[in-house]
Amino acid sequence: MGKMNVSNDALLALLAEIVWDDAIRKYKEENLYKEIDCALAMGDQETFLALTSELKILQSLG
């Protein structure tokens, strides 16, 4: 039974890490959208392009 607990603990830890990583990615994505909207409102093309590039990279990882 000891091995089963270790396996379950490892599986739960992995699942927790996946959930945590997904939450962080979603948080970063939401912030990027807000910053992109702000750059658009300000007419800041350079920042807009940098942020959309960062967003594309983040989305490609998820």
Backbone atoms as SQL, in Angstrom:
CREATE TABLE atoms (id INTEGER PRIMARY KEY, chain TEXT, resi INTEGER, resn TEXT, atom TEXT, x REAL, y REAL, z REAL);
INSERT INTO atoms VALUES
  (1, 'A', 1, 'MET', 'N', 0.811, -1.195, 0.000),
  (2, 'A', 1, 'MET', 'CA', 0.000, 0.000, 0.000),
  (3, 'A', 1, 'MET', 'C', 0.856, 1.261, 0.000),
  (4, 'A', 2, 'GLY', 'N', 2.071, 1.190, 0.509),
  (5, 'A', 2, 'GLY', 'CA', 2.936, 2.359, 0.559),
  (6, 'A', 2, 'GLY', 'C', 3.253, 2.899, -0.829),
  (7, 'A', 3, 'LYS', 'N', 3.490, 1.983, -1.776),
  (8, 'A', 3, 'LYS', 'CA', 3.791, 2.405, -3.145),
  (9, 'A', 3, 'LYS', 'C', 2.587, 3.088, -3.786),
  (10, 'A', 4, 'MET', 'N', 1.401, 2.632, -3.443),
  (11, 'A', 4, 'MET', 'CA', 0.186, 3.212, -4.020),
  (12, 'A', 4, 'MET', 'C', 0.036, 4.653, -3.550),
  (13, 'A', 5, 'ASN', 'N', 0.334, 4.925, -2.286),
  (14, 'A', 5, 'ASN', 'CA', 0.234, 6.289, -1.763),
  (15, 'A', 5, 'ASN', 'C', 1.247, 7.202, -2.433),
  (16, 'A', 6, 'VAL', 'N', 2.442, 6.702, -2.664),
  (17, 'A', 6, 'VAL', 'CA', 3.474, 7.486, -3.329),
  (18, 'A', 6, 'VAL', 'C', 3.039, 7.809, -4.756),
  (19, 'A', 7, 'SER', 'N', 2.473, 6.841, -5.451),
  (20, 'A', 7, 'SER', 'CA', 1.992, 7.055, -6.810),
  (21, 'A', 7, 'SER', 'C', 0.854, 8.068, -6.830),
  (22, 'A', 8, 'ASN', 'N', -0.081, 7.916, -5.906),
  (23, 'A', 8, 'ASN', 'CA', -1.192, 8.859, -5.831),
  (24, 'A', 8, 'ASN', 'C', -0.716, 10.257, -5.487),
  (25, 'A', 9, 'ASP', 'N', 0.243, 10.361, -4.573),
  (26, 'A', 9, 'ASP', 'CA', 0.787, 11.664, -4.202),
  (27, 'A', 9, 'ASP', 'C', 1.486, 12.328, -5.387),
  (28, 'A', 10, 'ALA', 'N', 2.242, 11.539, -6.127),
  (29, 'A', 10, 'ALA', 'CA', 2.935, 12.079, -7.292),
  (30, 'A', 10, 'ALA', 'C', 1.938, 12.520, -8.361),
  (31, 'A', 11, 'LEU', 'N', 0.897, 11.750, -8.554),
  (32, 'A', 11, 'LEU', 'CA', -0.131, 12.094, -9.532),
  (33, 'A', 11, 'LEU', 'C', -0.868, 13.362, -9.120),
  (34, 'A', 12, 'LEU', 'N', -1.210, 13.470, -7.856),
  (35, 'A', 12, 'LEU', 'CA', -1.887, 14.664, -7.360),
  (36, 'A', 12, 'LEU', 'C', -0.986, 15.898, -7.471),
  (37, 'A', 13, 'ALA', 'N', 0.298, 15.737, -7.195),
  (38, 'A', 13, 'ALA', 'CA', 1.237, 16.849, -7.311),
  (39, 'A', 13, 'ALA', 'C', 1.349, 17.305, -8.768),
  (40, 'A', 14, 'LEU', 'N', 1.381, 16.359, -9.676),
  (41, 'A', 14, 'LEU', 'CA', 1.448, 16.684, -11.099),
  (42, 'A', 14, 'LEU', 'C', 0.176, 17.396, -11.550),
  (43, 'A', 15, 'LEU', 'N', -0.949, 16.911, -11.118),
  (44, 'A', 15, 'LEU', 'CA', -2.224, 17.543, -11.459),
  (45, 'A', 15, 'LEU', 'C', -2.288, 18.970, -10.903),
  (46, 'A', 16, 'ALA', 'N', -1.845, 19.149, -9.681),
  (47, 'A', 16, 'ALA', 'CA', -1.831, 20.479, -9.073),
  (48, 'A', 16, 'ALA', 'C', -0.930, 21.430, -9.865),
  (49, 'A', 17, 'GLU', 'N', 0.202, 20.938, -10.322),
  (50, 'A', 17, 'GLU', 'CA', 1.116, 21.761, -11.118),
  (51, 'A', 17, 'GLU', 'C', 0.484, 22.152, -12.455),
  (52, 'A', 18, 'ILE', 'N', -0.231, 21.232, -13.069),
  (53, 'A', 18, 'ILE', 'CA', -0.903, 21.524, -14.336),
  (54, 'A', 18, 'ILE', 'C', -1.965, 22.601, -14.134),
  (55, 'A', 19, 'VAL', 'N', -2.759, 22.463, -13.082),
  (56, 'A', 19, 'VAL', 'CA', -3.802, 23.444, -12.789),
  (57, 'A', 19, 'VAL', 'C', -3.175, 24.803, -12.495),
  (58, 'A', 20, 'TRP', 'N', -2.108, 24.823, -11.702),
  (59, 'A', 20, 'TRP', 'CA', -1.412, 26.059, -11.348),
  (60, 'A', 20, 'TRP', 'C', -0.841, 26.736, -12.599),
  (61, 'A', 21, 'ASP', 'N', -0.177, 25.971, -13.454),
  (62, 'A', 21, 'ASP', 'CA', 0.397, 26.524, -14.687),
  (63, 'A', 21, 'ASP', 'C', -0.686, 27.106, -15.592),
  (64, 'A', 22, 'ASP', 'N', -1.821, 26.422, -15.685),
  (65, 'A', 22, 'ASP', 'CA', -2.910, 26.908, -16.514),
  (66, 'A', 22, 'ASP', 'C', -3.482, 28.209, -15.949),
  (67, 'A', 23, 'ALA', 'N', -3.618, 28.291, -14.651),
  (68, 'A', 23, 'ALA', 'CA', -4.136, 29.509, -14.014),
  (69, 'A', 23, 'ALA', 'C', -3.192, 30.682, -14.248),
  (70, 'A', 24, 'ILE', 'N', -1.913, 30.449, -14.142),
  (71, 'A', 24, 'ILE', 'CA', -0.930, 31.515, -14.377),
  (72, 'A', 24, 'ILE', 'C', -0.971, 31.961, -15.834),
  (73, 'A', 25, 'ARG', 'N', -1.068, 31.014, -16.753),
  (74, 'A', 25, 'ARG', 'CA', -1.125, 31.358, -18.178),
  (75, 'A', 25, 'ARG', 'C', -2.362, 32.191, -18.483),
  (76, 'A', 26, 'LYS', 'N', -3.501, 31.790, -17.930),
  (77, 'A', 26, 'LYS', 'CA', -4.737, 32.546, -18.156),
  (78, 'A', 26, 'LYS', 'C', -4.638, 33.950, -17.575),
  (79, 'A', 27, 'TYR', 'N', -4.040, 34.074, -16.406),
  (80, 'A', 27, 'TYR', 'CA', -3.856, 35.382, -15.779),
  (81, 'A', 27, 'TYR', 'C', -2.980, 36.278, -16.653),
  (82, 'A', 28, 'LYS', 'N', -1.866, 35.738, -17.126),
  (83, 'A', 28, 'LYS', 'CA', -0.968, 36.506, -17.990),
  (84, 'A', 28, 'LYS', 'C', -1.673, 36.905, -19.289),
  (85, 'A', 29, 'GLU', 'N', -2.456, 35.985, -19.845),
  (86, 'A', 29, 'GLU', 'CA', -3.176, 36.252, -21.090),
  (87, 'A', 29, 'GLU', 'C', -4.197, 37.372, -20.885),
  (88, 'A', 30, 'GLU', 'N', -4.935, 37.349, -19.791),
  (89, 'A', 30, 'GLU', 'CA', -5.912, 38.400, -19.504),
  (90, 'A', 30, 'GLU', 'C', -5.224, 39.757, -19.368),
  (91, 'A', 31, 'ASN', 'N', -4.091, 39.780, -18.672),
  (92, 'A', 31, 'ASN', 'CA', -3.358, 41.039, -18.509),
  (93, 'A', 31, 'ASN', 'C', -2.827, 41.544, -19.844),
  (94, 'A', 32, 'LEU', 'N', -2.365, 40.644, -20.691),
  (95, 'A', 32, 'LEU', 'CA', -1.880, 41.063, -22.002),
  (96, 'A', 32, 'LEU', 'C', -3.010, 41.671, -22.825),
  (97, 'A', 33, 'TYR', 'N', -4.185, 41.069, -22.777),
  (98, 'A', 33, 'TYR', 'CA', -5.332, 41.630, -23.499),
  (99, 'A', 33, 'TYR', 'C', -5.641, 43.045, -23.006),
  (100, 'A', 34, 'LYS', 'N', -5.602, 43.251, -21.687),
  (101, 'A', 34, 'LYS', 'CA', -5.853, 44.584, -21.132),
  (102, 'A', 34, 'LYS', 'C', -4.792, 45.580, -21.600),
  (103, 'A', 35, 'GLU', 'N', -3.530, 45.160, -21.575),
  (104, 'A', 35, 'GLU', 'CA', -2.450, 46.041, -22.007),
  (105, 'A', 35, 'GLU', 'C', -2.538, 46.331, -23.506),
  (106, 'A', 36, 'ILE', 'N', -2.950, 45.342, -24.286),
  (107, 'A', 36, 'ILE', 'CA', -3.130, 45.541, -25.729),
  (108, 'A', 36, 'ILE', 'C', -4.244, 46.554, -25.978),
  (109, 'A', 37, 'ASP', 'N', -5.341, 46.413, -25.256),
  (110, 'A', 37, 'ASP', 'CA', -6.439, 47.380, -25.388),
  (111, 'A', 37, 'ASP', 'C', -5.973, 48.793, -25.047),
  (112, 'A', 38, 'CYS', 'N', -5.181, 48.910, -24.001),
  (113, 'A', 38, 'CYS', 'CA', -4.667, 50.213, -23.591),
  (114, 'A', 38, 'CYS', 'C', -3.746, 50.793, -24.669),
  (115, 'A', 39, 'ALA', 'N', -2.877, 49.953, -25.221),
  (116, 'A', 39, 'ALA', 'CA', -1.966, 50.411, -26.282),
  (117, 'A', 39, 'ALA', 'C', -2.762, 50.872, -27.501),
  (118, 'A', 40, 'LEU', 'N', -3.819, 50.163, -27.823),
  (119, 'A', 40, 'LEU', 'CA', -4.682, 50.573, -28.940),
  (120, 'A', 40, 'LEU', 'C', -5.338, 51.919, -28.655),
  (121, 'A', 41, 'ALA', 'N', -5.844, 52.068, -27.446),
  (122, 'A', 41, 'ALA', 'CA', -6.513, 53.314, -27.071),
  (123, 'A', 41, 'ALA', 'C', -5.557, 54.502, -27.116),
  (124, 'A', 42, 'MET', 'N', -4.296, 54.247, -26.785),
  (125, 'A', 42, 'MET', 'CA', -3.295, 55.316, -26.776),
  (126, 'A', 42, 'MET', 'C', -2.660, 55.517, -28.152),
  (127, 'A', 43, 'GLY', 'N', -2.938, 54.616, -29.075),
  (128, 'A', 43, 'GLY', 'CA', -2.342, 54.706, -30.402),
  (129, 'A', 43, 'GLY', 'C', -0.862, 54.352, -30.415),
  (130, 'A', 44, 'ASP', 'N', -0.451, 53.532, -29.462),
  (131, 'A', 44, 'ASP', 'CA', 0.962, 53.140, -29.321),
  (132, 'A', 44, 'ASP', 'C', 1.218, 51.861, -30.114),
  (133, 'A', 45, 'GLN', 'N', 1.598, 52.044, -31.364),
  (134, 'A', 45, 'GLN', 'CA', 1.773, 50.902, -32.262),
  (135, 'A', 45, 'GLN', 'C', 2.919, 49.999, -31.820),
  (136, 'A', 46, 'GLU', 'N', 4.014, 50.578, -31.376),
  (137, 'A', 46, 'GLU', 'CA', 5.177, 49.779, -30.967),
  (138, 'A', 46, 'GLU', 'C', 4.834, 48.851, -29.804),
  (139, 'A', 47, 'THR', 'N', 4.162, 49.392, -28.792),
  (140, 'A', 47, 'THR', 'CA', 3.763, 48.576, -27.642),
  (141, 'A', 47, 'THR', 'C', 2.736, 47.535, -28.057),
  (142, 'A', 48, 'PHE', 'N', 1.788, 47.941, -28.900),
  (143, 'A', 48, 'PHE', 'CA', 0.775, 47.010, -29.401),
  (144, 'A', 48, 'PHE', 'C', 1.425, 45.813, -30.083),
  (145, 'A', 49, 'LEU', 'N', 2.375, 46.073, -30.968),
  (146, 'A', 49, 'LEU', 'CA', 3.032, 44.984, -31.696),
  (147, 'A', 49, 'LEU', 'C', 3.833, 44.085, -30.761),
  (148, 'A', 50, 'ALA', 'N', 4.517, 44.683, -29.784),
  (149, 'A', 50, 'ALA', 'CA', 5.295, 43.893, -28.823),
  (150, 'A', 50, 'ALA', 'C', 4.374, 43.004, -27.985),
  (151, 'A', 51, 'LEU', 'N', 3.263, 43.581, -27.533),
  (152, 'A', 51, 'LEU', 'CA', 2.342, 42.814, -26.687),
  (153, 'A', 51, 'LEU', 'C', 1.633, 41.712, -27.462),
  (154, 'A', 52, 'THR', 'N', 1.230, 42.000, -28.691),
  (155, 'A', 52, 'THR', 'CA', 0.570, 40.952, -29.471),
  (156, 'A', 52, 'THR', 'C', 1.545, 39.827, -29.800),
  (157, 'A', 53, 'SER', 'N', 2.797, 40.174, -30.005),
  (158, 'A', 53, 'SER', 'CA', 3.812, 39.142, -30.230),
  (159, 'A', 53, 'SER', 'C', 3.969, 38.269, -28.987),
  (160, 'A', 54, 'GLU', 'N', 4.012, 38.914, -27.833),
  (161, 'A', 54, 'GLU', 'CA', 4.118, 38.170, -26.572),
  (162, 'A', 54, 'GLU', 'C', 2.888, 37.277, -26.359),
  (163, 'A', 55, 'LEU', 'N', 1.721, 37.804, -26.702),
  (164, 'A', 55, 'LEU', 'CA', 0.480, 37.029, -26.570),
  (165, 'A', 55, 'LEU', 'C', 0.496, 35.804, -27.481),
  (166, 'A', 56, 'LYS', 'N', 0.964, 35.967, -28.695),
  (167, 'A', 56, 'LYS', 'CA', 1.041, 34.835, -29.625),
  (168, 'A', 56, 'LYS', 'C', 1.967, 33.750, -29.086),
  (169, 'A', 57, 'ILE', 'N', 3.081, 34.156, -28.514),
  (170, 'A', 57, 'ILE', 'CA', 4.022, 33.186, -27.958),
  (171, 'A', 57, 'ILE', 'C', 3.367, 32.448, -26.787),
  (172, 'A', 58, 'LEU', 'N', 2.714, 33.197, -25.909),
  (173, 'A', 58, 'LEU', 'CA', 2.050, 32.591, -24.758),
  (174, 'A', 58, 'LEU', 'C', 0.976, 31.605, -25.209),
  (175, 'A', 59, 'GLN', 'N', 0.208, 31.980, -26.207),
  (176, 'A', 59, 'GLN', 'CA', -0.858, 31.093, -26.694),
  (177, 'A', 59, 'GLN', 'C', -0.296, 29.857, -27.395),
  (178, 'A', 60, 'SER', 'N', 0.854, 29.993, -28.019),
  (179, 'A', 60, 'SER', 'CA', 1.448, 28.834, -28.678),
  (180, 'A', 60, 'SER', 'C', 1.970, 27.799, -27.673),
  (181, 'A', 61, 'LEU', 'N', 2.276, 28.264, -26.475),
  (182, 'A', 61, 'LEU', 'CA', 2.774, 27.376, -25.418),
  (183, 'A', 61, 'LEU', 'C', 1.649, 26.627, -24.723),
  (184, 'A', 62, 'GLY', 'N', 0.446, 27.184, -24.785),
  (185, 'A', 62, 'GLY', 'CA', -0.676, 26.598, -24.057),
  (186, 'A', 62, 'GLY', 'C', -1.485, 25.773, -24.944);
